[in-house]
Amino acid sequence: MYNDNINISSIETHLDKIIRKHVCKRCYAGTLPATLTEGAMDMVVIDCGNTIRDYHAYGYGSVNIYLYAQPVNGQKNVPALSKLEKAFGKALREDKFDSDNYSVARETLLSGTGYDTTYNMHFIIKAIRLTII
């Protein structure tokens, strides 16, 4: 049986709605836009580049969530990243990502940090486990 909820665009739409409401208003699917909004200090990218498996009765996979922040005075903007990370964690703990069609594990599969040389921004990455019903 085919389930539209397993479509990448459906997953991105669901996660975007939750992230915009509970984490950050500037949320993008796949990549950051070619040009960024002037003065935007933080943003989030939903990366569904990992495999989403279709087991017919349900789908399962992981999604990377990138929490970005503009540097301040050439340094990592730890307060902005902390604010994003805490809001994301709170949304996970309070099951904000769950719906009739999607279930996200309360803990992340992995966390990491890095620097995006294309956009000159630091980021924290959170990989979440997603079950599609």
N, CA, C and O atoms as a GROMACS GRO file, in nm:
protein
  532
    1MET      N    1   0.085  -0.117   0.000
    1MET     CA    2   0.000   0.000   0.000
    1MET      C    3   0.090   0.124   0.000
    1MET      O    4   0.185   0.134   0.078
    2TYR      N    5   0.059   0.218  -0.088
    2TYR     CA    6   0.138   0.340  -0.100
    2TYR      C    7   0.090   0.442   0.003
    2TYR      O    8  -0.030   0.462   0.023
    3ASN      N    9   0.186   0.506   0.068
    3ASN     CA   10   0.156   0.602   0.173
    3ASN      C   11   0.222   0.736   0.136
    3ASN      O   12   0.344   0.747   0.136
    4ASP      N   13   0.141   0.838   0.107
    4ASP     CA   14   0.194   0.970   0.070
    4ASP      C   15   0.277   1.032   0.182
    4ASP      O   16   0.362   1.117   0.155
    5ASN      N   17   0.255   0.991   0.304
    5ASN     CA   18   0.330   1.050   0.416
    5ASN      C   19   0.479   1.017   0.411
    5ASN      O   20   0.559   1.085   0.475
    6ILE      N   21   0.517   0.915   0.335
    6ILE     CA   22   0.657   0.878   0.324
    6ILE      C   23   0.731   0.964   0.221
    6ILE      O   24   0.854   0.960   0.214
    7ASN      N   25   0.658   1.042   0.142
    7ASN     CA   26   0.721   1.132   0.046
    7ASN      C   27   0.810   1.233   0.118
    7ASN      O   28   0.774   1.285   0.224
    8ILE      N   29   0.926   1.260   0.061
    8ILE     CA   30   1.019   1.356   0.120
    8ILE      C   31   0.952   1.491   0.138
    8ILE      O   32   0.968   1.555   0.243
    9SER      N   33   0.876   1.536   0.038
    9SER     CA   34   0.809   1.666   0.049
    9SER      C   35   0.708   1.668   0.162
    9SER      O   36   0.689   1.772   0.226
   10SER      N   37   0.642   1.557   0.189
   10SER     CA   38   0.547   1.550   0.300
   10SER      C   39   0.620   1.558   0.434
   10SER      O   40   0.575   1.625   0.527
   11ILE      N   41   0.733   1.489   0.443
   11ILE     CA   42   0.814   1.492   0.566
   11ILE      C   43   0.865   1.633   0.589
   11ILE      O   44   0.856   1.686   0.700
   12GLU      N   45   0.921   1.695   0.485
   12GLU     CA   46   0.973   1.832   0.498
   12GLU      C   47   0.863   1.930   0.536
   12GLU      O   48   0.886   2.019   0.618
   13THR      N   49   0.746   1.915   0.479
   13THR     CA   50   0.634   2.004   0.511
   13THR      C   51   0.596   1.990   0.658
   13THR      O   52   0.574   2.090   0.727
   14HIS      N   53   0.587   1.867   0.706
   14HIS     CA   54   0.551   1.844   0.846
   14HIS      C   55   0.654   1.904   0.941
   14HIS      O   56   0.619   1.978   1.033
   15LEU      N   57   0.782   1.874   0.918
   15LEU     CA   58   0.887   1.924   1.005
   15LEU      C   59   0.899   2.076   0.998
   15LEU      O   60   0.921   2.141   1.101
   16ASP      N   61   0.884   2.134   0.880
   16ASP     CA   62   0.890   2.279   0.862
   16ASP      C   63   0.784   2.348   0.947
   16ASP      O   64   0.812   2.448   1.014
   17LYS      N   65   0.664   2.296   0.945
   17LYS     CA   66   0.554   2.356   1.022
   17LYS      C   67   0.586   2.359   1.171
   17LYS      O   68   0.561   2.459   1.238
   18ILE      N   69   0.642   2.252   1.222
   18ILE     CA   70   0.674   2.242   1.365
   18ILE      C   71   0.793   2.332   1.400
   18ILE      O   72   0.790   2.404   1.499
   19ILE      N   73   0.897   2.326   1.318
   19ILE     CA   74   1.017   2.406   1.346
   19ILE      C   75   0.985   2.555   1.342
   19ILE      O   76   1.030   2.629   1.429
   20ARG      N   77   0.909   2.600   1.242
   20ARG     CA   78   0.873   2.742   1.234
   20ARG      C   79   0.794   2.788   1.357
   20ARG      O   80   0.807   2.902   1.401
   21LYS      N   81   0.713   2.700   1.410
   21LYS     CA   82   0.630   2.736   1.526
   21LYS      C   83   0.707   2.732   1.657
   21LYS      O   84   0.685   2.816   1.744
   22HIS      N   85   0.798   2.635   1.673
   22HIS     CA   86   0.860   2.612   1.803
   22HIS      C   87   1.010   2.639   1.812
   22HIS      O   88   1.064   2.648   1.922
   23VAL      N   89   1.079   2.652   1.698
   23VAL     CA   90   1.226   2.665   1.702
   23VAL      C   91   1.274   2.794   1.637
   23VAL      O   92   1.342   2.874   1.701
   24CYS      N   93   1.240   2.815   1.509
   24CYS     CA   94   1.292   2.929   1.434
   24CYS      C   95   1.202   2.958   1.315
   24CYS      O   96   1.160   2.867   1.244
   25LYS      N   97   1.172   3.084   1.293
   25LYS     CA   98   1.084   3.125   1.181
   25LYS      C   99   1.150   3.105   1.045
   25LYS      O  100   1.081   3.086   0.945
   26ARG      N  101   1.283   3.110   1.040
   26ARG     CA  102   1.356   3.094   0.914
   26ARG      C  103   1.396   2.948   0.901
   26ARG      O  104   1.500   2.906   0.952
   27CYS      N  105   1.314   2.872   0.831
   27CYS     CA  106   1.335   2.728   0.815
   27CYS      C  107   1.334   2.696   0.665
   27CYS      O  108   1.249   2.745   0.591
   28TYR      N  109   1.430   2.614   0.622
   28TYR     CA  110   1.444   2.582   0.480
   28TYR      C  111   1.458   2.432   0.462
   28TYR      O  112   1.516   2.364   0.546
   29ALA      N  113   1.404   2.382   0.352
   29ALA     CA  114   1.415   2.240   0.320
   29ALA      C  115   1.534   2.219   0.227
   29ALA      O  116   1.547   2.288   0.126
   30GLY      N  117   1.620   2.125   0.260
   30GLY     CA  118   1.731   2.088   0.174
   30GLY      C  119   1.857   2.170   0.195
   30GLY      O  120   1.959   2.117   0.240
   31THR      N  121   1.852   2.297   0.162
   31THR     CA  122   1.968   2.385   0.174
   31THR      C  123   1.923   2.526   0.211
   31THR      O  124   1.805   2.559   0.203
   32LEU      N  125   2.018   2.605   0.250
   32LEU     CA  126   1.989   2.747   0.270
   32LEU      C  127   1.969   2.812   0.133
   32LEU      O  128   2.023   2.763   0.034
   33PRO      N  129   1.893   2.921   0.126
   33PRO     CA  130   1.874   2.988  -0.003
   33PRO      C  131   2.003   3.052  -0.053
   33PRO      O  132   2.096   3.072   0.025
   34ALA      N  133   2.009   3.084  -0.182
   34ALA     CA  134   2.128   3.144  -0.241
   34ALA      C  135   2.163   3.277  -0.175
   34ALA      O  136   2.280   3.309  -0.155
   35THR      N  137   2.061   3.354  -0.141
   35THR     CA  138   2.083   3.480  -0.069
   35THR      C  139   2.005   3.476   0.060
   35THR      O  140   1.890   3.434   0.064
   36LEU      N  141   2.069   3.520   0.166
   36LEU     CA  142   2.006   3.518   0.298
   36LEU      C  143   1.944   3.652   0.331
   36LEU      O  144   1.991   3.756   0.284
   37THR      N  145   1.842   3.650   0.411
   37THR     CA  146   1.775   3.771   0.456
   37THR      C  147   1.871   3.856   0.538
   37THR      O  148   1.939   3.806   0.628
   38GLU      N  149   1.876   3.984   0.505
   38GLU     CA  150   1.962   4.077   0.578
   38GLU      C  151   1.926   4.077   0.727
   38GLU      O  152   1.809   4.090   0.763
   39GLY      N  153   2.025   4.064   0.811
   39GLY     CA  154   2.004   4.071   0.955
   39GLY      C  155   1.956   3.942   1.019
   39GLY      O  156   1.936   3.938   1.141
   40ALA      N  157   1.936   3.836   0.940
   40ALA     CA  158   1.893   3.708   0.996
   40ALA      C  159   2.009   3.647   1.073
   40ALA      O  160   2.112   3.615   1.014
   41MET      N  161   1.993   3.630   1.202
   41MET     CA  162   2.101   3.577   1.286
   41MET      C  163   2.096   3.426   1.303
   41MET      O  164   2.198   3.363   1.333
   42ASP      N  165   1.978   3.366   1.282
   42ASP     CA  166   1.966   3.221   1.298
   42ASP      C  167   1.872   3.164   1.194
   42ASP      O  168   1.784   3.234   1.143
   43MET      N  169   1.890   3.037   1.164
   43MET     CA  170   1.804   2.968   1.068
   43MET      C  171   1.821   2.818   1.085
   43MET      O  172   1.915   2.771   1.149
   44VAL      N  173   1.728   2.742   1.025
   44VAL     CA  174   1.728   2.596   1.037
   44VAL      C  175   1.712   2.535   0.898
   44VAL      O  176   1.636   2.586   0.816
   45VAL      N  177   1.784   2.427   0.874
   45VAL     CA  178   1.770   2.352   0.749
   45VAL      C  179   1.728   2.210   0.782
   45VAL      O  180   1.787   2.144   0.868
   46ILE      N  181   1.626   2.162   0.712
   46ILE     CA  182   1.580   2.024   0.722
   46ILE      C  183   1.643   1.947   0.607
   46ILE      O  184   1.619   1.978   0.491
   47ASP      N  185   1.725   1.848   0.639
   47ASP     CA  186   1.796   1.771   0.538
   47ASP      C  187   1.747   1.627   0.538
   47ASP      O  188   1.780   1.549   0.628
   48CYS      N  189   1.668   1.592   0.438
   48CYS     CA  190   1.616   1.455   0.424
   48CYS      C  191   1.703   1.372   0.329
   48CYS      O  192   1.652   1.285   0.258
   49GLY      N  193   1.832   1.400   0.326
   49GLY     CA  194   1.924   1.330   0.237
   49GLY      C  195   1.953   1.187   0.276
   49GLY      O  196   2.005   1.110   0.195
   50ASN      N  197   1.921   1.149   0.397
   50ASN     CA  198   1.940   1.010   0.441
   50ASN      C  199   1.826   0.924   0.387
   50ASN      O  200   1.722   0.975   0.346
   51THR      N  201   1.846   0.794   0.387
   51THR     CA  202   1.746   0.702   0.335
   51THR      C  203   1.624   0.696   0.426
   51THR      O  204   1.636   0.684   0.548
   52ILE      N  205   1.506   0.704   0.364
   52ILE     CA  206   1.379   0.679   0.432
   52ILE      C  207   1.330   0.545   0.377
   52ILE      O  208   1.304   0.532   0.258
   53ARG      N  209   1.318   0.447   0.463
   53ARG     CA  210   1.281   0.313   0.419
   53ARG      C  211   1.129   0.294   0.426
   53ARG      O  212   1.062   0.339   0.519
   54ASP      N  213   1.078   0.228   0.324
   54ASP     CA  214   0.935   0.198   0.317
   54ASP      C  215   0.916   0.049   0.348
   54ASP      O  216   0.952  -0.038   0.269
   55TYR      N  217   0.858   0.021   0.465
   55TYR     CA  218   0.831  -0.116   0.506
   55TYR      C  219   0.685  -0.154   0.483
   55TYR      O  220   0.636  -0.250   0.543
   56HIS      N  221   0.617  -0.082   0.399
   56HIS     CA  222   0.477  -0.100   0.361
   56HIS      C  223   0.381  -0.067   0.474
   56HIS      O  224   0.287   0.010   0.454
   57ALA      N  225   0.400  -0.123   0.591
   57ALA     CA  226   0.313  -0.091   0.704
   57ALA      C  227   0.351   0.043   0.766
   57ALA      O  228   0.268   0.110   0.827
   58TYR      N  229   0.477   0.080   0.750
   58TYR     CA  230   0.527   0.207   0.805
   58TYR      C  231   0.658   0.243   0.734
   58TYR      O  232   0.717   0.160   0.664
   59GLY      N  233   0.702   0.366   0.752
   59GLY     CA  234   0.831   0.409   0.700
   59GLY      C  235   0.921   0.444   0.816
   59GLY      O  236   0.874   0.472   0.926
   60TYR      N  237   1.052   0.442   0.791
   60TYR     CA  238   1.147   0.470   0.898
   60TYR      C  239   1.275   0.528   0.838
   60TYR      O  240   1.320   0.485   0.732
   61GLY      N  241   1.334   0.624   0.908
   61GLY     CA  242   1.461   0.679   0.863
   61GLY      C  243   1.508   0.788   0.956
   61GLY      O  244   1.452   0.810   1.063
   62SER      N  245   1.613   0.855   0.914
   62SER     CA  246   1.665   0.966   0.994
   62SER      C  247   1.666   1.093   0.909
   62SER      O  248   1.679   1.089   0.787
   63VAL      N  249   1.654   1.204   0.978
   63VAL     CA  250   1.653   1.336   0.915
   63VAL      C  251   1.753   1.422   0.991
   63VAL      O  252   1.753   1.425   1.114
   64ASN      N  253   1.837   1.493   0.917
   64ASN     CA  254   1.932   1.585   0.979
   64ASN      C  255   1.870   1.723   0.990
   64ASN      O  256   1.814   1.775   0.893
   65ILE      N  257   1.880   1.782   1.106
   65ILE     CA  258   1.832   1.917   1.130
   65ILE      C  259   1.955   2.002   1.161
   65ILE      O  260   2.026   1.978   1.259
   66TYR      N  261   1.980   2.103   1.076
   66TYR     CA  262   2.094   2.192   1.094
   66TYR      C  263   2.046   2.322   1.158
   66TYR      O  264   1.958   2.389   1.104
   67LEU      N  265   2.103   2.357   1.270
   67LEU     CA  266   2.072   2.480   1.342
   67LEU      C  267   2.187   2.577   1.313
   67LEU      O  268   2.299   2.556   1.360
   68TYR      N  269   2.161   2.682   1.237
   68TYR     CA  270   2.264   2.777   1.193
   68TYR      C  271   2.256   2.908   1.271
   68TYR      O  272   2.149   2.951   1.313
   69ALA      N  273   2.373   2.970   1.289
   69ALA     CA  274   2.378   3.104   1.349
   69ALA      C  275   2.492   3.184   1.285
   69ALA      O  276   2.600   3.132   1.260
   70GLN      N  277   2.464   3.313   1.258
   70GLN     CA  278   2.565   3.403   1.206
   70GLN      C  279   2.669   3.432   1.314
   70GLN      O  280   2.632   3.448   1.431
   71PRO      N  281   2.797   3.437   1.279
   71PRO     CA  282   2.899   3.474   1.377
   71PRO      C  283   2.880   3.618   1.424
   71PRO      O  284   2.821   3.700   1.354
   72VAL      N  285   2.928   3.647   1.541
   72VAL     CA  286   2.928   3.783   1.595
   72VAL      C  287   3.073   3.823   1.618
   72VAL      O  288   3.147   3.753   1.687
   73ASN      N  289   3.112   3.934   1.560
   73ASN     CA  290   3.251   3.981   1.570
   73ASN      C  291   3.351   3.872   1.531
   73ASN      O  292   3.457   3.860   1.591
   74GLY      N  293   3.315   3.793   1.428
   74GLY     CA  294   3.403   3.689   1.378
   74GLY      C  295   3.410   3.564   1.463
   74GLY      O  296   3.488   3.473   1.434
   75GLN      N  297   3.328   3.558   1.568
   75GLN     CA  298   3.331   3.442   1.657
   75GLN      C  299   3.199   3.366   1.652
   75GLN      O  300   3.094   3.420   1.618
   76LYS      N  301   3.208   3.239   1.688
   76LYS     CA  302   3.089   3.153   1.695
   76LYS      C  303   2.987   3.217   1.787
   76LYS      O  304   3.019   3.256   1.899
   77ASN      N  305   2.864   3.227   1.740
   77ASN     CA  306   2.755   3.288   1.816
   77ASN      C  307   2.690   3.180   1.905
   77ASN      O  308   2.582   3.130   1.876
   78VAL      N  309   2.760   3.148   2.011
   78VAL     CA  310   2.714   3.042   2.101
   78VAL      C  311   2.577   3.072   2.162
   78VAL      O  312   2.495   2.981   2.171
   79PRO      N  313   2.548   3.197   2.204
   79PRO     CA  314   2.414   3.222   2.260
   79PRO      C  315   2.301   3.193   2.160
   79PRO      O  316   2.198   3.137   2.199
   80ALA      N  317   2.319   3.230   2.034
   80ALA     CA  318   2.214   3.204   1.933
   80ALA      C  319   2.200   3.054   1.908
   80ALA      O  320   2.088   3.003   1.899
   81LEU      N  321   2.311   2.983   1.898
   81LEU     CA  322   2.305   2.839   1.878
   81LEU      C  323   2.244   2.768   1.998
   81LEU      O  324   2.167   2.673   1.982
   82SER      N  325   2.277   2.815   2.118
   82SER     CA  326   2.220   2.758   2.239
   82SER      C  327   2.068   2.776   2.243
   82SER      O  328   1.995   2.685   2.280
   83LYS      N  329   2.023   2.894   2.204
   83LYS     CA  330   1.879   2.921   2.202
   83LYS      C  331   1.808   2.827   2.105
   83LYS      O  332   1.703   2.772   2.138
   84LEU      N  333   1.865   2.807   1.986
   84LEU     CA  334   1.806   2.715   1.888
   84LEU      C  335   1.806   2.572   1.941
   84LEU      O  336   1.706   2.500   1.931
   85GLU      N  337   1.919   2.531   1.997
   85GLU     CA  338   1.933   2.394   2.046
   85GLU      C  339   1.836   2.366   2.160
   85GLU      O  340   1.776   2.258   2.166
   86LYS      N  341   1.820   2.462   2.250
   86LYS     CA  342   1.726   2.444   2.362
   86LYS      C  343   1.581   2.438   2.312
   86LYS      O  344   1.503   2.356   2.360
   87ALA      N  345   1.545   2.525   2.218
   87ALA     CA  346   1.409   2.524   2.163
   87ALA      C  347   1.381   2.394   2.090
   87ALA      O  348   1.272   2.338   2.101
   88PHE      N  349   1.480   2.345   2.015
   88PHE     CA  350   1.465   2.218   1.945
   88PHE      C  351   1.448   2.102   2.044
   88PHE      O  352   1.360   2.018   2.027
   89GLY      N  353   1.532   2.099   2.146
   89GLY     CA  354   1.523   1.995   2.248
   89GLY      C  355   1.391   1.997   2.322
   89GLY      O  356   1.333   1.892   2.351
   90LYS      N  357   1.343   2.117   2.353
   90LYS     CA  358   1.214   2.130   2.422
   90LYS      C  359   1.101   2.076   2.334
   90LYS      O  360   1.013   2.006   2.383
   91ALA      N  361   1.104   2.109   2.206
   91ALA     CA  362   1.001   2.060   2.114
   91ALA      C  363   1.004   1.907   2.106
   91ALA      O  364   0.899   1.843   2.100
   92LEU      N  365   1.124   1.849   2.106
   92LEU     CA  366   1.135   1.703   2.107
   92LEU      C  367   1.078   1.643   2.235
   92LEU      O  368   0.997   1.550   2.231
   93ARG      N  369   1.120   1.698   2.350
   93ARG     CA  370   1.075   1.645   2.480
   93ARG      C  371   0.923   1.655   2.496
   93ARG      O  372   0.861   1.568   2.557
   94GLU      N  373   0.864   1.760   2.439
   94GLU     CA  374   0.719   1.780   2.452
   94GLU      C  375   0.641   1.716   2.339
   94GLU      O  376   0.521   1.741   2.323
   95ASP      N  377   0.708   1.632   2.259
   95ASP     CA  378   0.643   1.558   2.150
   95ASP      C  379   0.574   1.649   2.049
   95ASP      O  380   0.472   1.610   1.991
   96LYS      N  381   0.625   1.768   2.026
   96LYS     CA  382   0.566   1.862   1.931
   96LYS      C  383   0.576   1.811   1.787
   96LYS      O  384   0.494   1.849   1.703
   97PHE      N  385   0.674   1.725   1.759
   97PHE     CA  386   0.695   1.675   1.623
   97PHE      C  387   0.601   1.560   1.589
   97PHE      O  388   0.588   1.523   1.472
   98ASP      N  389   0.537   1.502   1.689
   98ASP     CA  390   0.451   1.386   1.665
   98ASP      C  391   0.314   1.429   1.614
   98ASP      O  392   0.263   1.536   1.649
   99SER      N  393   0.256   1.344   1.530
   99SER     CA  394   0.122   1.366   1.477
   99SER      C  395   0.060   1.229   1.451
   99SER      O  396   0.116   1.126   1.489
  100ASP      N  397  -0.055   1.227   1.386
  100ASP     CA  398  -0.117   1.100   1.352
  100ASP      C  399  -0.032   1.020   1.253
  100ASP      O  400  -0.042   0.898   1.246
  101ASN      N  401   0.053   1.091   1.176
  101ASN     CA  402   0.130   1.026   1.070
  101ASN      C  403   0.280   1.015   1.096
  101ASN      O  404   0.350   0.938   1.029
  102TYR      N  405   0.330   1.092   1.192
  102TYR     CA  406   0.474   1.096   1.218
  102TYR      C  407   0.504   1.083   1.366
  102TYR      O  408   0.434   1.138   1.451
  103SER      N  409   0.612   1.009   1.395
  103SER     CA  410   0.661   0.998   1.531
  103SER      C  411   0.811   1.020   1.529
  103SER      O  412   0.884   0.955   1.454
  104VAL      N  413   0.858   1.113   1.611
  104VAL     CA  414   1.001   1.145   1.619
  104VAL      C  415   1.049   1.103   1.757
  104VAL      O  416   0.987   1.133   1.858
  105ALA      N  417   1.163   1.033   1.758
  105ALA     CA  418   1.221   0.989   1.885
  105ALA      C  419   1.254   1.110   1.970
  105ALA      O  420   1.294   1.214   1.918
  106ARG      N  421   1.239   1.098   2.100
  106ARG     CA  422   1.265   1.210   2.191
  106ARG      C  423   1.412   1.246   2.201
  106ARG      O  424   1.446   1.360   2.233
  107GLU      N  425   1.500   1.152   2.173
  107GLU     CA  426   1.642   1.184   2.176
  107GLU      C  427   1.694   1.186   2.032
  107GLU      O  428   1.636   1.122   1.944
  108THR      N  429   1.800   1.257   2.009
  108THR     CA  430   1.859   1.261   1.876
  108THR      C  431   1.953   1.142   1.858
  108THR      O  432   2.011   1.091   1.954
  109LEU      N  433   1.967   1.100   1.734
  109LEU     CA  434   2.060   0.992   1.703
  109LEU      C  435   2.204   1.037   1.721
  109LEU      O  436   2.289   0.962   1.768
  110LEU      N  437   2.230   1.160   1.683
  110LEU     CA  438   2.363   1.214   1.699
  110LEU      C  439   2.355   1.366   1.700
  110LEU      O  440   2.257   1.426   1.655
  111SER      N  441   2.458   1.426   1.753
  111SER     CA  442   2.475   1.570   1.750
  111SER      C  443   2.616   1.598   1.703
  111SER      O  444   2.707   1.518   1.725
  112GLY      N  445   2.634   1.711   1.639
  112GLY     CA  446   2.766   1.751   1.596
  112GLY      C  447   2.766   1.900   1.570
  112GLY      O  448   2.662   1.966   1.577
  113THR      N  449   2.882   1.952   1.539
  113THR     CA  450   2.894   2.095   1.511
  113THR      C  451   2.991   2.114   1.396
  113THR      O  452   3.072   2.027   1.367
  114GLY      N  453   2.982   2.228   1.332
  114GLY     CA  454   3.071   2.255   1.221
  114GLY      C  455   3.061   2.399   1.174
  114GLY      O  456   2.993   2.482   1.234
  115TYR      N  457   3.130   2.426   1.064
  115TYR     CA  458   3.132   2.560   1.006
  115TYR      C  459   3.105   2.547   0.857
  115TYR      O  460   3.172   2.470   0.788
  116ASP      N  461   3.008   2.621   0.806
  116ASP     CA  462   2.970   2.620   0.666
  116ASP      C  463   3.046   2.733   0.596
  116ASP      O  464   3.014   2.850   0.614
  117THR      N  465   3.147   2.698   0.516
  117THR     CA  466   3.230   2.799   0.451
  117THR      C  467   3.158   2.871   0.338
  117THR      O  468   3.195   2.983   0.303
  118THR      N  469   3.055   2.810   0.281
  118THR     CA  470   2.977   2.876   0.176
  118THR      C  471   2.901   2.995   0.232
  118THR      O  472   2.897   3.101   0.170
  119TYR      N  473   2.841   2.977   0.349
  119TYR     CA  474   2.760   3.083   0.410
  119TYR      C  475   2.831   3.153   0.525
  119TYR      O  476   2.779   3.250   0.581
  120ASN      N  477   2.949   3.106   0.560
  120ASN     CA  478   3.025   3.164   0.671
  120ASN      C  479   2.944   3.166   0.800
  120ASN      O  480   2.933   3.269   0.866
  121MET      N  481   2.888   3.050   0.833
  121MET     CA  482   2.809   3.037   0.956
  121MET      C  483   2.845   2.907   1.026
  121MET      O  484   2.880   2.807   0.964
  122HIS      N  485   2.834   2.911   1.157
  122HIS     CA  486   2.848   2.790   1.238
  122HIS      C  487   2.714   2.719   1.244
  122HIS      O  488   2.609   2.781   1.227
  123PHE      N  489   2.718   2.589   1.267
  123PHE     CA  490   2.594   2.514   1.280
  123PHE      C  491   2.610   2.402   1.382
  123PHE      O  492   2.721   2.359   1.414
  124ILE      N  493   2.496   2.359   1.432
  124ILE     CA  494   2.487   2.237   1.513
  124ILE      C  495   2.393   2.146   1.435
  124ILE      O  496   2.287   2.188   1.389
  125ILE      N  497   2.432   2.021   1.422
  125ILE     CA  498   2.349   1.925   1.350
  125ILE      C  499   2.287   1.828   1.451
  125ILE      O  500   2.354   1.780   1.542
  126LYS      N  501   2.159   1.801   1.432
  126LYS     CA  502   2.087   1.703   1.512
  126LYS      C  503   2.024   1.602   1.415
  126LYS      O  504   1.948   1.641   1.327
  127ALA      N  505   2.055   1.476   1.432
  127ALA     CA  506   1.993   1.371   1.350
  127ALA      C  507   1.882   1.310   1.434
  127ALA      O  508   1.905   1.262   1.545
  128ILE      N  509   1.761   1.311   1.379
  128ILE     CA  510   1.646   1.257   1.450
  128ILE      C  511   1.596   1.129   1.382
  128ILE      O  512   1.610   1.112   1.261
  129ARG      N  513   1.537   1.041   1.463
  129ARG     CA  514   1.475   0.919   1.410
  129ARG      C  515   1.328   0.948   1.383
  129ARG      O  516   1.257   0.999   1.469
  130LEU      N  517   1.285   0.915   1.264
  130LEU     CA  518   1.148   0.943   1.222
  130LEU      C  519   1.078   0.813   1.182
  130LEU      O  520   1.130   0.736   1.102
  131THR      N  521   0.960   0.791   1.239
  131THR     CA  522   0.875   0.680   1.198
  131THR      C  523   0.752   0.738   1.131
  131THR      O  524   0.686   0.826   1.186
  132ILE      N  525   0.722   0.688   1.010
  132ILE     CA  526   0.606   0.736   0.933
  132ILE      C  527   0.499   0.629   0.939
  132ILE      O  528   0.523   0.514   0.904
  133ILE      N  529   0.382   0.667   0.982
  133ILE     CA  530   0.273   0.573   1.003
  133ILE      C  531   0.175   0.581   0.889
  133ILE      O  532   0.075   0.509   0.888
   0.00000   0.00000   0.00000
